[in-house]
Amino acid sequence: MPITLRHILPRAMALLALSAAPALAQGSLNIYCSAQVEWCQAAANAFAKETGIRVSMAQKGSGEVLAQIRAEAQNPRGDVWYGGTGDPHLQAAEDGLSAEYRSPVLGELHDWAQKQARDSKHRTVGIYAGALGFAHNTELLARRSITPPACWKDLLKPEFRNEIQMANPQSSGTAYVMIATMVQVMGEEAAFQYLKDLHRNINTYPRSGTGPVKAVARGETGVSISFVHDAVTEKLGGFPVGYALPCEGTGYEIGSMSIIKGARNERNARRFYDWALTPAAQKLGAETKQFQTPSNRATPVPAEAPQMDQIKLIDYDFAKFGTSAERRRLIERWDREVNSLPR
């Protein structure tokens, strides 16, 4: 019997459907990302390309994501929370908003990343670390004959009147780490007096933790309280940005990752979780000019990254300051006693 177009087309369409089936069968994944948007997008694109899974990514500050996960607890829309300071991830774990998962990659991670997993009963894990400090616009401060700050106490000097930005701790994990750091460095009463005195020199409290350092880069403010790896990113981007680590000692973040409890795409969430802990995935940070210290021991640490072992770090109490009650109490006190003050 002669072969006609009528015979060929159904076969061709069937073959096309079969070839497309594996990719379609991979399903989808919804990521809430609290790292820099460039890193978020690179991770989403790389994972989608490698697995065929359709990835939807929304970038928000860690405080905003925690609030969203709480609001969606009865009907989760996200599957994975990727990046952002570790304290809110620990709070999500404590409140039963994240799922327990022990990745087979866990043993490859630095001790601090594994401790984050243990402290949360394996409901979150460390993916990077970064120290808190100051960024400053070198050109702007030079024009105003202001010496860049080197210590926490320097930020209270009158020459920094209206020259400083820090994020709002109600929405920013970075700012909460700053408050928790002050409490641990100075004691709570002295820390809140410090924050009240600092308030006079603050020009605004942006919602995003990276907002202040970007304002420094654009010359909109002289100084920001930021994770110093973000200052490195801006400097390498060609902006007149310098940074310093506080002489009194400073706190640090363990950027974390969690699977959202009740995730609709839990199998794909676990697949992303394992992938994100590998050196290949973690190298995307440096490739997108983000210079945190990766959690996998085998991931190269970029030469430009602040070296954690050379920084005067406090013994940050993640177990205490990562609880919901402590975070809520400190932020409410800040809002009541500091944010309400005139400037």
N, C-alpha and C positions, 0 to 999 in steps of 0.2 A: 504494500500500500504506500503511495507517495506521501512524503512528509510535507505538510503544509504549515502555513503560519498559524493556523488554528490549533495545530498540535504543539508547535514550538512555544507559543506564548504562555500557556498554562504551566508547562514544565519550567520555563525560565522564571516565572513569578514564584513558583514553589521553591526553587533553588535560592532565589533572592531572599525569600522569607526565612529559609533555614539559616542562611548566612547571617542575617540580621538578628536572629533569635537570641544568641548568647548575649549580645550587647544589651538588647532590650530586657532580657531576663535579669540583668544585674540590678535593676531597680534604681532607687534614688537615695539621697542622703541630705539632710538639712543640718548645716553647721552654723552655730552662733560663735563668732570669732571675736576675741578681745585683744588680739595682737594688732600690730600695725596693718593697715588695709592691704599694703603691697604684699606682705607675707601671707595674709589670709588668702588673697586671691591666687598667689602662686601655689600654695598648698592645695587649694580646691582644684585648680587646673591640673596639677601634677597627678593627684589621686584619681581624678576623673579619666585622665588619659591612660593611666596605668591599668585601671580596673574596668573601665566602661560604665561605671556608676555615674548617674546624673547627680551633680552636686549643686545645691543651692546654698549660698553663703551670705550671711548678714553680719556686718561688722559693727560692734557696739562696745562701749566701756563695760568693764566687769561688773560694776554696780548695777548698770542698766540690765545686763543679761540676767543677773541674779533675780532682780525684780520681775523680769519677764518670765523666767522659769517658774517662779512662785505663782504668778498670775495664771500660768497655763498648766498648773500641776494636775488638774483634773482632765486635761485634754492636751497633752504635750504636742507642740508643733515642731520643736527642734529635736535632733537626735544626739548631737555631740556639741559640747562647749569646749572650744579650743583656744587656749591662751588666756592671758589676763592674770592678775595677781592671785596668789594661791589662797589668801584668806577667804574671799567669797566662795571659792570652790569648796573649802573646808566647811563653810557655813551651809552650803547646799547639801553636802554629805551628811552633816549633822541633822539637817531638817528632813532627810529622807527624799531629797529631790534628785539625787543621782544614784546610778545603779552600781552595784558591786561588780568588779571585773578585775581579774588578775591576768595581765598580759604575759604571754610566754617571753616577751622581750624584757620583762622587768629586771631580771638579773644582770642585764648589760648596763644598767643605769648607775649614775653616781649615788652615793649613800643618801645625799639630801633629797634626791628625787624618790628613792625607795622609801625614805622615812615619811615623805608626804603621803605616799600610798598607805603605809601602815597606820599613820595618824588618822586617816579617813576611813579605816577599815576597808581599804581598797576600793573606795568610791571616787578617788581622784588620783592623779599621779603628776610628778614634776616633769615638765618638758624643757624648761630653761631657768636660769637664775640671773638676777641683775641687781646692782646696788643703787641705792638712793643717794642723790647728791644735788648739786646745783649746775645749771647751765647759765651762761651769760653771753650777751652780745658784745663782742670785743670792741667793735667800732663805736657803738653807742656809749659804752662806759668810758672809753678813752676820750670821746668828745666832751663828756661831762666830768672828766677828771675823777672818776670813781674807781677805787681799787676793787677788783672782783672779790666776792666773798670766799673765804677759805674755811670758815667755821659756822656752825649754827648761830652763834652769838652775833656774827657779823651782819646777819640779815636784819637785826634790830637797829642798826645805825641810821641816823637821820638822813644820810645821803641816799638811802634806798626808799625814801618816801615815794609811794606810787610807782615804784620800779619793779615790783615783784609780782609774779603770778604763781599760784598753786591751784590745783584742780579742786572741785567741790567733792568732799568725801561722801556725800549722799549718792553720787553717781560714779565716782572714780575710786578704783582700788588703789591707785598710786597715792592719792591723798590720804586714804585711810592708813596705808603703810607709814606715811609721814607722821600722822598723829600717834599711832601705836609706837613708832620709833621714839618720838619725843617722850612719851610716858615711860618707856624703858630706859632712856638715857638720863632723864632728869627726875623721875618720880611724877606722879599724876598731877599734884597741885602745882608744882613748879612748871610742868609742861603746859598746863592750861593758862597759867599766867604768861608764859612765853608766847602761846598762840594768840592771846589777847594783844600783847605788845606787837607781835608780828602783823596783826590785822591792820594796824595803822599804815603799814608799808605795802599792803596788798592792793593792787588796782582792780583786780577782778578774780573770780573763782570759776573758770570754765568747767563745763561738764566732763570733758574728756581728759584723761590723764596725760595724753600727748599734746593737748591744746597749748599749755604754757610753753613748752620747748619750741613748738612751731611759731608761737608769737615772738619768742626770743630770736629765732632765725629770721623772721620778717622785720625785726627792728621795732616791734610794737610794744615791747617791754624789755627792760634791761636784764632781768634775772628770772629764772624759773626754778621751782623745786620739782625735780624730775629724776627718773632713772637715767643714769649717766650714759647707758648705751644709746639712748635716744638722742643725746647730745652728739655722740660720735656720728650717728647717721646724718644729722643736719650738717655737721662740719664737713663730712666727706661729700655731701651734696653741694658744697661750694659756699655755704653760708658762714658768716663771721661768728662762729660759735665756739666758745671754750667751756670747760667744765672743771669741777673740783669735787673732791670727796670730803665731807666735814671732818675737821680735825678731832672733834670729840668722839667720833665713831658714828656709824650709821647702820640703818636697817637694810634689808634686802627683800626682794620678792622671789618666790619660787613660782614662776609661771606654770600653770597647771592645765590639765585636760580631764574632762569628765564625760561620761555617757549619761544622758538625761534619763531618769527613771520613767518607764512607760514609753520609751521611744518607739515610734512606729516602724523604724528601720533599724532595729537593734543589731541584726546580723551585720549589716553594712557599717554600723557605728563601731562594732568591735573590730571589723576589718580596718577601718580608718585609724582607730586607736593603736592597733599593732603597727601599722604603717608609719604613723606619726612619731613613734619612738625609735625608728631606725635611723642610722646615720644618713642614709640617702635623703630621707625626708627632712631631717633636721638641718642639713646643709643648705636648705632653701632659705633659712634665716639670713645667713651671710650673703647669699646670692641676691637677696632683695635688700641688702645693706641694713640689716638688723643685727646688732652685735651683742646679744645676750650670750651667756655661757650655756651650751647645749647640755642636755641631761644624759645622753648616751656617751659613755666613756670613749667610744671609738669615733665620735664626731669631732672633726678638727675644730679647734677654737681659733677664730680669726685673729690675726696679729693685731688688728685695730681694736679688738674687744678689750674693755677694762678687765684686768686680771684679778679675779676674785680673791686669789691667795695673797695679793699684795695690798688689799684694802682693809682698813680697820673696821671690821664688821662686829656689831654687837651680837650677843647670843640671843637672837630674835626668838621669842617664845610663840611659835606658830600654833601650838596646841591651845594656849590661852587666848591669844588675840585672833585666832581663827574661829572662835565660837560666835554663834549668832547673838547671844546675849551681850557679850563684851563689845562686839562691833556696834550693835544697836545702842548700847549705853553710851559709848564714847562719841558716836556721831550725834546722838541726841544732845549730849552735853556740849559738843562743839557748836551745834546749831543754836542752842539756847544761850550759851555764854559768850560765843565768839562771833558767829555769823550775824547775830542781831545787833552788834555794836555799830555805831556810825564810824565812818572813816574820814 
